[in-house]
Amino acid sequence: MSCVFCDIVAGTAPAVRVHEDDDFVAILDIRPIVRGHTLVLPRRHHVDLTDTPADTVAGMARLGQRIARAARASGLHADGNNVVINDGKAAFQSVFHIHLHVAPRQDGDKLSFAKGLVVRRDPDREATAQILRDALALLPD
């Protein structure tokens, strides 16, 4: 069975990478709910929260926290972040390779999660990724 996130991790599918290390790859969401919406993917395939080792979930949370800090400390000017794992189809998981969403938020942004999902795009994904990369590089591990 084909998994687009496994293909992204392997480098055989395109993605705008924000971070990568031995265990995780962080990419910009192709359908962001806000600028800087990042997905944290474990390199190893796990379907959902029920089959993912606790250490992997903890590692996703650690990296998600760093990305959230970067969103606050960067030109994205985040006042906060939504950090979420959609666990299973009933919870709107659409790619069945576990991943953590980090969505930078600003006071009063009136975000609607579902509105425009299919058509929304970041007009400059590479610039957005560079903002986060630069901020991540300045943060301690």
Rosetta constraint file for C-alpha pairs under 8 A:
AtomPair CA 2 CA 6 HARMONIC 7.99 0.50
AtomPair CA 3 CA 7 HARMONIC 6.33 0.50
AtomPair CA 3 CA 95 HARMONIC 7.74 0.50
AtomPair CA 3 CA 96 HARMONIC 7.59 0.50
AtomPair CA 3 CA 97 HARMONIC 7.24 0.50
AtomPair CA 4 CA 8 HARMONIC 6.17 0.50
AtomPair CA 4 CA 13 HARMONIC 7.07 0.50
AtomPair CA 4 CA 95 HARMONIC 7.70 0.50
AtomPair CA 5 CA 9 HARMONIC 6.09 0.50
AtomPair CA 5 CA 41 HARMONIC 7.36 0.50
AtomPair CA 5 CA 95 HARMONIC 7.66 0.50
AtomPair CA 5 CA 97 HARMONIC 6.51 0.50
AtomPair CA 6 CA 10 HARMONIC 6.08 0.50
AtomPair CA 6 CA 43 HARMONIC 7.19 0.50
AtomPair CA 6 CA 44 HARMONIC 7.82 0.50
AtomPair CA 6 CA 45 HARMONIC 6.73 0.50
AtomPair CA 6 CA 97 HARMONIC 7.74 0.50
AtomPair CA 7 CA 11 HARMONIC 6.10 0.50
AtomPair CA 7 CA 12 HARMONIC 5.11 0.50
AtomPair CA 7 CA 13 HARMONIC 5.17 0.50
AtomPair CA 8 CA 12 HARMONIC 5.90 0.50
AtomPair CA 8 CA 13 HARMONIC 4.68 0.50
AtomPair CA 8 CA 14 HARMONIC 6.22 0.50
AtomPair CA 8 CA 15 HARMONIC 6.42 0.50
AtomPair CA 9 CA 25 HARMONIC 6.56 0.50
AtomPair CA 9 CA 41 HARMONIC 7.94 0.50
AtomPair CA 9 CA 43 HARMONIC 5.94 0.50
AtomPair CA 15 CA 27 HARMONIC 6.37 0.50
AtomPair CA 15 CA 28 HARMONIC 7.25 0.50
AtomPair CA 16 CA 27 HARMONIC 5.45 0.50
AtomPair CA 16 CA 28 HARMONIC 5.69 0.50
AtomPair CA 16 CA 125 HARMONIC 7.06 0.50
AtomPair CA 16 CA 126 HARMONIC 6.54 0.50
AtomPair CA 16 CA 129 HARMONIC 6.84 0.50
AtomPair CA 17 CA 25 HARMONIC 7.21 0.50
AtomPair CA 17 CA 26 HARMONIC 5.89 0.50
AtomPair CA 17 CA 27 HARMONIC 4.33 0.50
AtomPair CA 17 CA 28 HARMONIC 6.56 0.50
AtomPair CA 17 CA 129 HARMONIC 6.91 0.50
AtomPair CA 18 CA 25 HARMONIC 7.76 0.50
AtomPair CA 18 CA 26 HARMONIC 5.35 0.50
AtomPair CA 18 CA 27 HARMONIC 5.24 0.50
AtomPair CA 18 CA 28 HARMONIC 6.85 0.50
AtomPair CA 18 CA 38 HARMONIC 7.87 0.50
AtomPair CA 18 CA 129 HARMONIC 5.37 0.50
AtomPair CA 18 CA 130 HARMONIC 7.28 0.50
AtomPair CA 18 CA 132 HARMONIC 6.55 0.50
AtomPair CA 18 CA 133 HARMONIC 5.58 0.50
AtomPair CA 19 CA 24 HARMONIC 7.96 0.50
AtomPair CA 19 CA 25 HARMONIC 5.79 0.50
AtomPair CA 19 CA 26 HARMONIC 4.96 0.50
AtomPair CA 19 CA 27 HARMONIC 7.08 0.50
AtomPair CA 19 CA 133 HARMONIC 6.86 0.50
AtomPair CA 20 CA 24 HARMONIC 5.66 0.50
AtomPair CA 20 CA 25 HARMONIC 4.30 0.50
AtomPair CA 20 CA 26 HARMONIC 6.17 0.50
AtomPair CA 21 CA 25 HARMONIC 6.56 0.50
AtomPair CA 22 CA 43 HARMONIC 7.77 0.50
AtomPair CA 23 CA 42 HARMONIC 5.91 0.50
AtomPair CA 23 CA 43 HARMONIC 5.46 0.50
AtomPair CA 23 CA 44 HARMONIC 7.51 0.50
AtomPair CA 24 CA 40 HARMONIC 6.77 0.50
AtomPair CA 24 CA 41 HARMONIC 5.54 0.50
AtomPair CA 24 CA 42 HARMONIC 4.43 0.50
AtomPair CA 24 CA 43 HARMONIC 5.16 0.50
AtomPair CA 24 CA 60 HARMONIC 7.52 0.50
AtomPair CA 25 CA 40 HARMONIC 5.98 0.50
AtomPair CA 25 CA 41 HARMONIC 5.23 0.50
AtomPair CA 25 CA 42 HARMONIC 6.41 0.50
AtomPair CA 25 CA 43 HARMONIC 6.57 0.50
AtomPair CA 26 CA 38 HARMONIC 6.53 0.50
AtomPair CA 26 CA 39 HARMONIC 5.43 0.50
AtomPair CA 26 CA 40 HARMONIC 4.35 0.50
AtomPair CA 26 CA 41 HARMONIC 5.98 0.50
AtomPair CA 27 CA 38 HARMONIC 5.52 0.50
AtomPair CA 27 CA 39 HARMONIC 5.31 0.50
AtomPair CA 27 CA 40 HARMONIC 6.67 0.50
AtomPair CA 27 CA 41 HARMONIC 7.95 0.50
AtomPair CA 28 CA 32 HARMONIC 7.56 0.50
AtomPair CA 28 CA 36 HARMONIC 6.64 0.50
AtomPair CA 28 CA 37 HARMONIC 5.87 0.50
AtomPair CA 28 CA 38 HARMONIC 4.39 0.50
AtomPair CA 28 CA 39 HARMONIC 6.09 0.50
AtomPair CA 28 CA 125 HARMONIC 7.26 0.50
AtomPair CA 28 CA 129 HARMONIC 6.86 0.50
AtomPair CA 29 CA 37 HARMONIC 5.73 0.50
AtomPair CA 29 CA 38 HARMONIC 5.43 0.50
AtomPair CA 29 CA 39 HARMONIC 6.01 0.50
AtomPair CA 30 CA 121 HARMONIC 6.89 0.50
AtomPair CA 31 CA 117 HARMONIC 6.40 0.50
AtomPair CA 31 CA 118 HARMONIC 6.97 0.50
AtomPair CA 31 CA 119 HARMONIC 7.42 0.50
AtomPair CA 31 CA 120 HARMONIC 5.70 0.50
AtomPair CA 31 CA 121 HARMONIC 5.61 0.50
AtomPair CA 31 CA 122 HARMONIC 7.74 0.50
AtomPair CA 32 CA 36 HARMONIC 7.43 0.50
AtomPair CA 32 CA 37 HARMONIC 5.26 0.50
AtomPair CA 32 CA 38 HARMONIC 7.93 0.50
AtomPair CA 32 CA 117 HARMONIC 7.92 0.50
AtomPair CA 32 CA 120 HARMONIC 6.78 0.50
AtomPair CA 32 CA 121 HARMONIC 6.35 0.50
AtomPair CA 32 CA 122 HARMONIC 6.78 0.50
AtomPair CA 33 CA 37 HARMONIC 6.50 0.50
AtomPair CA 33 CA 103 HARMONIC 7.20 0.50
AtomPair CA 33 CA 111 HARMONIC 7.53 0.50
AtomPair CA 33 CA 112 HARMONIC 7.69 0.50
AtomPair CA 33 CA 113 HARMONIC 6.10 0.50
AtomPair CA 33 CA 117 HARMONIC 7.41 0.50
AtomPair CA 33 CA 120 HARMONIC 7.60 0.50
AtomPair CA 34 CA 103 HARMONIC 6.41 0.50
AtomPair CA 34 CA 104 HARMONIC 6.78 0.50
AtomPair CA 34 CA 105 HARMONIC 7.45 0.50
AtomPair CA 34 CA 111 HARMONIC 7.80 0.50
AtomPair CA 35 CA 76 HARMONIC 7.52 0.50
AtomPair CA 35 CA 103 HARMONIC 7.81 0.50
AtomPair CA 35 CA 104 HARMONIC 7.21 0.50
AtomPair CA 35 CA 122 HARMONIC 6.34 0.50
AtomPair CA 35 CA 128 HARMONIC 7.08 0.50
AtomPair CA 36 CA 71 HARMONIC 7.36 0.50
AtomPair CA 36 CA 76 HARMONIC 7.20 0.50
AtomPair CA 36 CA 103 HARMONIC 6.57 0.50
AtomPair CA 36 CA 104 HARMONIC 6.30 0.50
AtomPair CA 36 CA 128 HARMONIC 6.00 0.50
AtomPair CA 36 CA 129 HARMONIC 7.07 0.50
AtomPair CA 36 CA 132 HARMONIC 7.51 0.50
AtomPair CA 37 CA 101 HARMONIC 6.99 0.50
AtomPair CA 37 CA 102 HARMONIC 5.68 0.50
AtomPair CA 37 CA 103 HARMONIC 4.38 0.50
AtomPair CA 37 CA 104 HARMONIC 6.42 0.50
AtomPair CA 38 CA 101 HARMONIC 5.82 0.50
AtomPair CA 38 CA 102 HARMONIC 5.16 0.50
AtomPair CA 38 CA 103 HARMONIC 6.46 0.50
AtomPair CA 39 CA 99 HARMONIC 6.17 0.50
AtomPair CA 39 CA 100 HARMONIC 5.46 0.50
AtomPair CA 39 CA 101 HARMONIC 4.75 0.50
AtomPair CA 39 CA 102 HARMONIC 6.36 0.50
AtomPair CA 40 CA 60 HARMONIC 6.25 0.50
AtomPair CA 40 CA 63 HARMONIC 7.36 0.50
AtomPair CA 40 CA 64 HARMONIC 6.72 0.50
AtomPair CA 40 CA 99 HARMONIC 5.39 0.50
AtomPair CA 40 CA 100 HARMONIC 4.97 0.50
AtomPair CA 40 CA 101 HARMONIC 6.57 0.50
AtomPair CA 40 CA 102 HARMONIC 7.88 0.50
AtomPair CA 41 CA 60 HARMONIC 7.41 0.50
AtomPair CA 41 CA 97 HARMONIC 7.72 0.50
AtomPair CA 41 CA 98 HARMONIC 6.77 0.50
AtomPair CA 41 CA 99 HARMONIC 4.85 0.50
AtomPair CA 41 CA 100 HARMONIC 6.87 0.50
AtomPair CA 42 CA 46 HARMONIC 8.00 0.50
AtomPair CA 42 CA 56 HARMONIC 7.14 0.50
AtomPair CA 42 CA 60 HARMONIC 7.17 0.50
AtomPair CA 42 CA 98 HARMONIC 7.38 0.50
AtomPair CA 42 CA 99 HARMONIC 7.07 0.50
AtomPair CA 45 CA 97 HARMONIC 5.86 0.50
AtomPair CA 45 CA 98 HARMONIC 7.51 0.50
AtomPair CA 46 CA 51 HARMONIC 6.17 0.50
AtomPair CA 46 CA 52 HARMONIC 5.54 0.50
AtomPair CA 46 CA 96 HARMONIC 7.81 0.50
AtomPair CA 46 CA 97 HARMONIC 5.41 0.50
AtomPair CA 46 CA 98 HARMONIC 5.78 0.50
AtomPair CA 47 CA 51 HARMONIC 6.50 0.50
AtomPair CA 47 CA 52 HARMONIC 7.34 0.50
AtomPair CA 47 CA 96 HARMONIC 4.90 0.50
AtomPair CA 47 CA 97 HARMONIC 4.51 0.50
AtomPair CA 47 CA 98 HARMONIC 5.39 0.50
AtomPair CA 48 CA 52 HARMONIC 6.37 0.50
AtomPair CA 48 CA 87 HARMONIC 5.67 0.50
AtomPair CA 48 CA 88 HARMONIC 6.34 0.50
AtomPair CA 48 CA 96 HARMONIC 6.53 0.50
AtomPair CA 48 CA 97 HARMONIC 6.43 0.50
AtomPair CA 48 CA 98 HARMONIC 4.84 0.50
AtomPair CA 49 CA 57 HARMONIC 7.89 0.50
AtomPair CA 49 CA 87 HARMONIC 5.84 0.50
AtomPair CA 49 CA 98 HARMONIC 6.74 0.50
AtomPair CA 52 CA 56 HARMONIC 6.58 0.50
AtomPair CA 52 CA 57 HARMONIC 6.83 0.50
AtomPair CA 52 CA 98 HARMONIC 7.70 0.50
AtomPair CA 53 CA 57 HARMONIC 6.58 0.50
AtomPair CA 54 CA 58 HARMONIC 6.10 0.50
AtomPair CA 55 CA 59 HARMONIC 6.10 0.50
AtomPair CA 56 CA 60 HARMONIC 6.19 0.50
AtomPair CA 57 CA 61 HARMONIC 6.26 0.50
AtomPair CA 58 CA 62 HARMONIC 6.20 0.50
AtomPair CA 59 CA 63 HARMONIC 6.26 0.50
AtomPair CA 60 CA 64 HARMONIC 5.92 0.50
AtomPair CA 60 CA 99 HARMONIC 7.77 0.50
AtomPair CA 60 CA 100 HARMONIC 6.60 0.50
AtomPair CA 61 CA 65 HARMONIC 6.02 0.50
AtomPair CA 61 CA 100 HARMONIC 7.59 0.50
AtomPair CA 62 CA 66 HARMONIC 6.49 0.50
AtomPair CA 63 CA 67 HARMONIC 6.27 0.50
AtomPair CA 64 CA 68 HARMONIC 6.10 0.50
AtomPair CA 64 CA 83 HARMONIC 7.32 0.50
AtomPair CA 64 CA 100 HARMONIC 7.13 0.50
AtomPair CA 64 CA 101 HARMONIC 7.74 0.50
AtomPair CA 64 CA 102 HARMONIC 6.27 0.50
AtomPair CA 65 CA 69 HARMONIC 6.19 0.50
AtomPair CA 66 CA 70 HARMONIC 6.16 0.50
AtomPair CA 66 CA 136 HARMONIC 7.00 0.50
AtomPair CA 66 CA 139 HARMONIC 7.54 0.50
AtomPair CA 66 CA 141 HARMONIC 7.76 0.50
AtomPair CA 67 CA 71 HARMONIC 6.16 0.50
AtomPair CA 67 CA 102 HARMONIC 7.26 0.50
AtomPair CA 67 CA 132 HARMONIC 7.25 0.50
AtomPair CA 67 CA 136 HARMONIC 6.77 0.50
AtomPair CA 68 CA 72 HARMONIC 6.42 0.50
AtomPair CA 68 CA 80 HARMONIC 7.64 0.50
AtomPair CA 68 CA 81 HARMONIC 6.17 0.50
AtomPair CA 68 CA 102 HARMONIC 6.61 0.50
AtomPair CA 68 CA 103 HARMONIC 7.93 0.50
AtomPair CA 68 CA 104 HARMONIC 6.89 0.50
AtomPair CA 69 CA 73 HARMONIC 6.13 0.50
AtomPair CA 70 CA 74 HARMONIC 5.77 0.50
AtomPair CA 70 CA 132 HARMONIC 5.93 0.50
AtomPair CA 70 CA 135 HARMONIC 4.93 0.50
AtomPair CA 70 CA 136 HARMONIC 5.45 0.50
AtomPair CA 70 CA 139 HARMONIC 7.36 0.50
AtomPair CA 71 CA 75 HARMONIC 7.54 0.50
AtomPair CA 71 CA 76 HARMONIC 5.63 0.50
AtomPair CA 71 CA 77 HARMONIC 6.53 0.50
AtomPair CA 71 CA 78 HARMONIC 5.49 0.50
AtomPair CA 71 CA 104 HARMONIC 6.14 0.50
AtomPair CA 71 CA 132 HARMONIC 6.44 0.50
AtomPair CA 71 CA 135 HARMONIC 7.55 0.50
AtomPair CA 72 CA 76 HARMONIC 6.85 0.50
AtomPair CA 72 CA 77 HARMONIC 5.41 0.50
AtomPair CA 72 CA 78 HARMONIC 4.43 0.50
AtomPair CA 72 CA 79 HARMONIC 6.17 0.50
AtomPair CA 72 CA 80 HARMONIC 6.99 0.50
AtomPair CA 72 CA 104 HARMONIC 7.73 0.50
AtomPair CA 73 CA 77 HARMONIC 6.81 0.50
AtomPair CA 73 CA 78 HARMONIC 7.71 0.50
AtomPair CA 73 CA 135 HARMONIC 6.55 0.50
AtomPair CA 74 CA 78 HARMONIC 7.89 0.50
AtomPair CA 74 CA 131 HARMONIC 6.44 0.50
AtomPair CA 74 CA 132 HARMONIC 6.82 0.50
AtomPair CA 74 CA 135 HARMONIC 5.64 0.50
AtomPair CA 75 CA 131 HARMONIC 6.40 0.50
AtomPair CA 76 CA 104 HARMONIC 7.69 0.50
AtomPair CA 76 CA 131 HARMONIC 7.37 0.50
AtomPair CA 77 CA 106 HARMONIC 7.29 0.50
AtomPair CA 78 CA 104 HARMONIC 5.33 0.50
AtomPair CA 78 CA 105 HARMONIC 5.23 0.50
AtomPair CA 78 CA 106 HARMONIC 5.19 0.50
AtomPair CA 79 CA 104 HARMONIC 7.53 0.50
AtomPair CA 79 CA 105 HARMONIC 5.85 0.50
AtomPair CA 79 CA 106 HARMONIC 4.84 0.50
AtomPair CA 79 CA 107 HARMONIC 6.22 0.50
AtomPair CA 80 CA 104 HARMONIC 6.04 0.50
AtomPair CA 80 CA 105 HARMONIC 5.06 0.50
AtomPair CA 80 CA 106 HARMONIC 6.43 0.50
AtomPair CA 80 CA 107 HARMONIC 7.97 0.50
AtomPair CA 81 CA 102 HARMONIC 6.41 0.50
AtomPair CA 81 CA 103 HARMONIC 5.29 0.50
AtomPair CA 81 CA 104 HARMONIC 4.32 0.50
AtomPair CA 81 CA 105 HARMONIC 5.08 0.50
AtomPair CA 82 CA 101 HARMONIC 7.51 0.50
AtomPair CA 82 CA 102 HARMONIC 5.76 0.50
AtomPair CA 82 CA 103 HARMONIC 4.98 0.50
AtomPair CA 82 CA 104 HARMONIC 6.48 0.50
AtomPair CA 82 CA 105 HARMONIC 7.03 0.50
AtomPair CA 83 CA 100 HARMONIC 6.94 0.50
AtomPair CA 83 CA 101 HARMONIC 5.47 0.50
AtomPair CA 83 CA 102 HARMONIC 4.63 0.50
AtomPair CA 83 CA 103 HARMONIC 6.44 0.50
AtomPair CA 84 CA 100 HARMONIC 5.74 0.50
AtomPair CA 84 CA 101 HARMONIC 5.19 0.50
AtomPair CA 84 CA 102 HARMONIC 6.85 0.50
AtomPair CA 85 CA 98 HARMONIC 7.61 0.50
AtomPair CA 85 CA 99 HARMONIC 6.30 0.50
AtomPair CA 85 CA 100 HARMONIC 4.87 0.50
AtomPair CA 85 CA 101 HARMONIC 6.26 0.50
AtomPair CA 86 CA 91 HARMONIC 5.24 0.50
AtomPair CA 86 CA 92 HARMONIC 5.90 0.50
AtomPair CA 86 CA 93 HARMONIC 4.85 0.50
AtomPair CA 86 CA 99 HARMONIC 7.87 0.50
AtomPair CA 86 CA 100 HARMONIC 7.77 0.50
AtomPair CA 87 CA 91 HARMONIC 5.55 0.50
AtomPair CA 87 CA 92 HARMONIC 7.45 0.50
AtomPair CA 87 CA 93 HARMONIC 5.84 0.50
AtomPair CA 87 CA 98 HARMONIC 7.71 0.50
AtomPair CA 88 CA 92 HARMONIC 6.65 0.50
AtomPair CA 88 CA 93 HARMONIC 5.10 0.50
AtomPair CA 88 CA 96 HARMONIC 7.66 0.50
AtomPair CA 89 CA 93 HARMONIC 4.92 0.50
AtomPair CA 89 CA 94 HARMONIC 6.65 0.50
AtomPair CA 105 CA 109 HARMONIC 6.96 0.50
AtomPair CA 113 CA 117 HARMONIC 7.61 0.50
AtomPair CA 116 CA 120 HARMONIC 5.70 0.50
AtomPair CA 124 CA 128 HARMONIC 6.38 0.50
AtomPair CA 125 CA 129 HARMONIC 6.08 0.50
AtomPair CA 126 CA 130 HARMONIC 6.18 0.50
AtomPair CA 127 CA 131 HARMONIC 6.32 0.50
AtomPair CA 128 CA 132 HARMONIC 6.60 0.50
AtomPair CA 129 CA 133 HARMONIC 6.07 0.50
AtomPair CA 130 CA 134 HARMONIC 5.97 0.50
AtomPair CA 131 CA 135 HARMONIC 6.36 0.50
AtomPair CA 132 CA 136 HARMONIC 5.99 0.50
AtomPair CA 133 CA 137 HARMONIC 6.16 0.50
AtomPair CA 134 CA 138 HARMONIC 6.73 0.50
AtomPair CA 135 CA 139 HARMONIC 6.62 0.50
